[in-house]
Amino acid sequence: MKLLFFGTKSYDRKSFEQELKDYPSIKVDFTETNLTPMTAALARGYDAVCAFVNADISAMTLEVLRGLGVGLVLMRCAGFDAVNVDFAKSLGMRVTRVPAYSPEAIAEHAMGLALTANRRIHKGYNRVRENNFSLAGLVGETLHGKTAGIVGTGRIGAALCRICKGFGMTVLGADLYPNQALVDVEHVVDEYVEYDELYRRADLISLHAFLNEDSYHMINDETIAQMKDGVIFVNTGRGGLVDTEALIRGILSGKIGAAGLDVYEEENPNVYQDRAGEVIDSPTARLCSFPNVVLTSHQAFFTHEALSQIARVTLDNALAFENGTDFVERSVVC
């Protein structure tokens, strides 16, 4: 089994090589080049490719891969919106993902973003480094006793519900498929409500929904207008869930009092790239200029435990493909 690993970073290589000793039949070659229609030809002679959320696995990419004999696309992430799944299926290719590599890591990062943006921790840190000990402009809100609204209560959303409940918050959930056990058994969700009601009642809103045609730009001018003045807003889901220009308008108007973002619409050219020497004129750059906004570069998952789990599930799926056995549960896309 020969696997070409696209978009390699040092931590990817380290985590996969640590696990490869348990998979002697799988040979992995690593390239820093990302997977696109132009680079797919590098996979000549390989049985499978491994890619991340910022790859371009369009119909053209898949067509090249299939023509080279590649039969498996291993996404080392939970999302698969970078893949033209229907076209892959039509070509007889298999696509897998890692459905839940560390829900707690992402939930913890979401709360970290909320706390940092709300209490202006990033601004305070930078001031003290410059011997400025003023507190002007750093006041935030106490979360204890407030209401958290969790949009999407799958494994990640559920983990954040538990964290918010530990903070002494009332927790509202909104989900097309409510997990009633979070209410009746764990008692970490006080009640499930419709999305509009959650927007109206929550002091902290965190997004953990899937991105599809129905959820695209679910946060827009209309939904932001329904929110409380000064709401704390967090997105560690997908950038496309939020209309960035509407978010900026909400911040400027004061409707959104603090925002913590690990994902954003235009992230693909930026994710995991060092662009420090460039002048970037974009909505993202504008968001970075606001003192009540904190952005990170799609790093919510980034813990040692998560990297190990990603490697093991990905390699388990590669082994299953080689042996013709079942893939890891819930990991098969097509």
C-alpha positions in Angstrom: 0.0 0.0 0.0 1.6 3.3 -1.2 0.3 6.5 0.2 1.3 10.1 -0.8 0.8 12.6 2.0 0.1 16.1 0.6 0.5 19.4 2.4 2.9 18.0 4.9 3.9 20.1 8.0 6.6 19.0 10.5 3.9 18.1 13.1 2.1 16.0 10.5 5.1 14.0 9.7 6.1 13.5 13.3 2.6 12.3 14.4 2.2 9.9 11.4 5.7 8.5 11.6 5.1 7.7 15.3 2.1 5.6 14.4 3.5 4.0 11.2 5.5 1.4 13.1 2.2 -0.4 13.7 1.4 -0.5 10.0 4.3 -2.2 8.3 2.4 -2.8 5.1 1.8 0.9 4.4 4.5 3.0 2.8 4.0 6.8 3.2 5.8 9.4 1.2 5.5 13.0 2.3 5.4 16.2 0.2 4.9 19.8 1.4 3.0 20.5 -1.9 -0.8 20.8 -1.4 -3.2 18.7 -3.4 -4.7 20.7 -6.4 -5.5 19.9 -10.0 -2.0 21.1 -10.9 -0.2 18.9 -8.4 -2.4 15.7 -8.5 0.0 14.2 -11.0 2.6 13.7 -8.2 0.4 10.8 -7.1 1.5 8.6 -10.0 2.3 5.1 -8.7 0.4 5.5 -5.5 -2.7 3.7 -4.3 -4.0 6.5 -2.1 -3.5 10.2 -1.2 -3.9 12.0 2.1 -5.1 15.6 2.2 -6.3 18.3 4.6 -9.2 20.7 4.7 -7.3 23.4 2.6 -6.8 21.1 -0.4 -8.6 21.5 -3.7 -10.0 18.1 -4.5 -12.3 19.2 -7.2 -13.6 17.1 -10.1 -10.5 17.9 -12.1 -8.2 16.8 -9.3 -10.2 13.5 -8.8 -10.1 12.8 -12.6 -6.3 13.1 -12.6 -6.0 10.9 -9.5 -8.3 8.3 -10.9 -6.4 8.2 -14.2 -3.2 7.5 -12.3 -4.8 4.6 -10.5 -5.5 6.2 -7.2 -8.6 4.7 -5.6 -8.7 6.3 -2.1 -8.7 9.8 -0.8 -7.9 10.0 2.9 -9.0 13.3 4.5 -7.1 13.8 7.7 -9.9 16.1 9.1 -13.6 15.9 10.0 -14.8 18.1 7.2 -14.9 16.9 3.5 -16.3 20.0 1.8 -12.9 20.3 -0.1 -13.9 17.1 -2.0 -16.3 16.8 -4.8 -17.9 13.7 -3.2 -20.5 13.0 -5.9 -17.8 13.0 -8.6 -15.5 10.8 -6.6 -18.4 8.3 -6.2 -19.1 8.3 -9.9 -15.4 7.4 -10.5 -15.6 4.5 -8.1 -13.2 6.2 -5.6 -13.5 5.9 -1.9 -13.3 9.0 0.4 -12.8 8.8 4.1 -12.3 11.3 6.9 -11.6 11.4 10.7 -15.0 12.1 12.1 -14.1 13.0 15.7 -10.5 13.2 16.6 -10.7 15.4 19.6 -14.0 17.1 20.3 -12.7 18.3 23.7 -9.7 20.0 22.1 -11.9 22.1 19.8 -14.4 22.9 22.5 -11.7 24.0 24.9 -10.3 26.2 22.1 -13.7 27.7 21.5 -14.0 28.7 25.2 -10.5 30.0 25.1 -11.4 32.3 22.2 -14.5 33.4 24.0 -12.6 34.3 27.1 -9.8 36.0 25.3 -12.0 38.2 23.1 -14.4 39.0 25.9 -11.8 39.9 28.5 -9.4 41.4 25.9 -6.6 39.1 27.2 -4.6 39.5 24.0 -4.7 43.3 24.3 -3.7 43.2 28.0 -0.8 40.8 27.3 0.6 43.1 24.6 0.3 46.2 26.8 2.2 44.6 29.7 4.9 43.5 27.4 5.4 47.3 26.6 5.2 48.3 30.3 1.7 49.7 29.8 -0.4 48.6 32.8 -3.6 50.6 32.0 -6.9 48.7 32.1 -8.7 51.2 29.9 -10.7 49.5 27.2 -10.2 46.0 28.7 -13.5 45.5 30.6 -15.4 42.4 29.8 -18.4 40.4 30.9 -18.7 37.8 33.7 -19.9 34.5 32.1 -21.2 33.0 35.3 -25.0 33.3 35.3 -25.1 34.2 31.6 -26.7 32.2 28.8 -24.7 30.2 26.3 -26.2 29.3 22.9 -24.6 26.2 21.3 -25.5 25.9 17.6 -24.9 22.2 16.7 -24.7 19.8 19.6 -22.7 16.9 18.1 -19.6 15.7 19.9 -17.8 19.1 19.8 -20.9 21.1 20.7 -21.7 18.7 23.5 -18.2 19.1 24.9 -18.7 22.8 24.9 -22.0 22.5 26.6 -20.3 20.7 29.5 -17.7 23.4 29.7 -20.3 26.2 29.8 -22.3 24.4 32.4 -19.1 24.2 34.5 -18.9 28.0 34.2 -22.3 28.2 35.8 -24.1 29.2 32.6 -27.6 28.4 31.4 -27.1 26.4 28.2 -29.4 26.5 25.2 -29.0 24.1 22.3 -30.1 24.4 18.7 -29.8 21.4 16.4 -31.8 19.8 13.6 -31.4 16.5 15.5 -31.4 17.4 19.2 -29.5 15.1 21.6 -32.1 14.8 24.3 -29.6 12.8 26.5 -27.7 16.1 27.0 -30.9 17.4 28.7 -32.3 14.4 30.5 -29.2 12.4 31.4 -26.1 14.7 31.5 -28.1 17.8 32.4 -25.6 20.0 30.5 -28.3 21.5 28.1 -31.1 23.3 29.9 -33.3 23.2 26.8 -33.4 22.9 23.0 -34.8 25.9 21.2 -35.2 27.1 17.6 -32.3 29.0 16.1 -34.1 32.4 16.2 -34.8 32.0 19.9 -31.2 31.0 20.7 -30.0 34.2 18.9 -32.4 36.3 20.9 -31.6 34.8 24.3 -27.9 33.9 24.3 -25.1 36.1 25.7 -22.5 33.7 24.2 -23.1 32.0 20.8 -20.8 29.3 19.5 -21.1 27.6 16.1 -20.6 23.9 15.7 -22.9 23.2 12.7 -22.0 21.4 9.5 -21.5 23.5 6.4 -24.0 22.8 3.6 -26.3 24.7 1.3 -28.8 25.2 4.1 -26.3 26.4 6.7 -24.2 28.6 4.4 -24.2 32.2 5.8 -26.6 31.2 8.6 -25.0 34.1 10.4 -25.9 37.2 8.4 -27.4 40.7 8.8 -30.8 39.3 9.7 -29.7 36.8 12.3 -27.2 39.2 13.8 -29.9 41.8 14.2 -31.8 39.3 16.4 -28.9 38.9 18.8 -28.4 40.7 22.1 -26.4 43.9 22.1 -22.8 43.0 23.0 -23.1 39.3 22.4 -19.9 37.2 22.5 -19.6 35.3 19.2 -17.4 32.3 18.5 -16.9 30.2 15.3 -14.7 27.1 15.3 -17.0 25.3 12.8 -16.6 26.4 9.2 -15.9 29.9 7.8 -18.8 29.6 5.3 -21.3 29.6 8.2 -20.7 33.3 8.6 -21.2 36.2 6.2 -17.9 38.0 7.0 -19.1 41.4 5.8 -22.3 41.1 8.0 -20.1 40.1 10.9 -17.9 43.2 10.4 -21.1 45.4 10.4 -22.3 43.7 13.6 -19.0 44.4 15.3 -18.9 48.1 14.2 -22.5 48.6 15.4 -21.8 47.1 18.8 -24.3 44.3 18.3 -21.3 41.9 18.6 -19.3 42.8 21.6 -16.5 40.3 21.1 -15.7 37.7 18.5 -13.4 34.7 18.5 -12.8 33.0 15.2 -10.7 30.0 14.3 -12.2 29.7 10.8 -13.3 32.3 8.3 -14.5 32.5 4.7 -11.2 33.4 3.0 -8.9 31.2 5.0 -7.8 28.7 2.4 -4.9 30.9 1.0 -3.8 31.6 4.6 -4.2 28.3 6.5 -0.8 27.1 7.8 1.1 29.6 5.5 3.6 32.2 6.7 2.6 35.4 5.0 4.2 37.7 7.5 6.1 39.6 4.8 3.0 40.4 2.7 0.5 43.2 2.8 -2.9 41.6 2.9 -6.0 43.7 2.0 -8.9 41.6 3.0 -11.9 41.3 5.4 -9.7 39.1 7.5 -7.1 41.9 7.9 -9.9 44.2 8.8 -11.1 41.8 11.5 -7.6 41.7 13.0 -7.7 45.4 13.4 -10.6 45.3 15.9 -9.6 45.2 19.6 -12.5 42.9 20.5 -11.7 40.2 17.9 -9.3 37.3 18.2 -8.4 35.2 15.2 -6.5 31.9 15.1 -5.5 29.9 12.1 -7.7 26.8 12.2 -5.8 25.5 15.2 -8.7 24.5 17.5 -7.9 20.8 16.9 -4.2 21.2 17.4 -3.2 19.0 20.4 -0.9 16.0 20.7 -3.8 13.8 21.4 -5.7 15.0 18.4 -2.8 14.5 16.0 -2.2 11.0 17.3 -5.9 10.1 16.7 -5.9 11.6 13.2 -2.9 9.6 12.3 -4.2 6.3 13.6 -7.7 6.6 12.1 -6.3 7.6 8.7 -3.9 4.7 8.7 -6.6 2.3 9.9 -8.7 3.4 6.9 -5.8 2.9 4.5 -5.2 -0.6 5.9 -8.9 -1.4 5.6 -8.8 -0.3 1.9 -5.8 -2.5 1.3 -7.3 -5.5 2.9 -10.9 -5.0 1.7 -12.3 -4.8 5.2 -14.6 -2.3 6.9 -13.4 1.3 7.3 -13.4 3.0 10.7 -16.9 3.6 11.9 -18.5 6.8 10.7 -15.4 7.7 8.7 -16.6 6.7 5.2 -17.8 9.6 3.0 -18.3 7.6 -0.1 
